[in-house]
Amino acid sequence: MPVRALRHNIYLGGWLNSQDDMFYLDVSINVTDRLEAYKMAKNSKQIAIFNIDTGEEEKVSDLDAEYKAYLAEQVKNGKNIHVTFPKEWDAKQIAEHIRKLGKLVKDAKAKQKL
C-alpha cells in the first residue's frame, strides 16, 4: 500500500508476498493505465501489479492472456501495435519477443478468416 509520495507518481510502499511470507518494501510508480502498468511490470520482471481501484493484487502471469486478447483485438481492428523494449534487453531477447508478437498477429489474422 503506497504510504507517501516521494516524487510525482512515485511512492514508497510495502507488500506481503503470500508465496514466501516475506514483506517487501518497494518504490512503486502510480500508473493510471492498467495495460501500461502490465507492460511495465512484465518488462521489469515484476511478480504483480496492485490495482488501486479494486484494492487487489494482480499477478502479471494472470494478465498475460488478457494482454494477448487486447493485442489480437488491435490487429483485428487494423490498429498498429506500439512495442517498447527494456533498454537492458539484448538483440536475442528482442528477437524472441518480436517472434512471439508475430505469432500472435498471425493467429489473430487466422481467427479473422473463420
NORPEDA-V208825 format. One line per field, one symbol per residue. phi: phi as a letter, one per 30 degrees, with the letter a starting at -180 (. if undefined). psi: psi as a letter, one per 40 degrees, with the letter a starting at -180 (. if undefined). burial: 1 if it has 16 or more other C-alpha atoms within 10 Angstrom, else 0. A space follows every 50 residues. Layout:
phi: ???
psi: ???
burial: ???
This chain:
phi: .dcaddbeicbcabacdddbhccccbcbcdcdcedddedddddchddacc cddcibdbdedddedddddddddddedicdccbccedddceddddddddd dedddddddddddd
psi: hhdhhdihehihiiihhedefihhhihihhhdhddddddddddefidiih hddefiihhdddedddddddddddddefiihhhiiideiidddddddddd dddddddddddde.
burial: 01000000001110000000000000011010000011111100000111 00000000110010000000110010000000000000000000000000 10011001000000
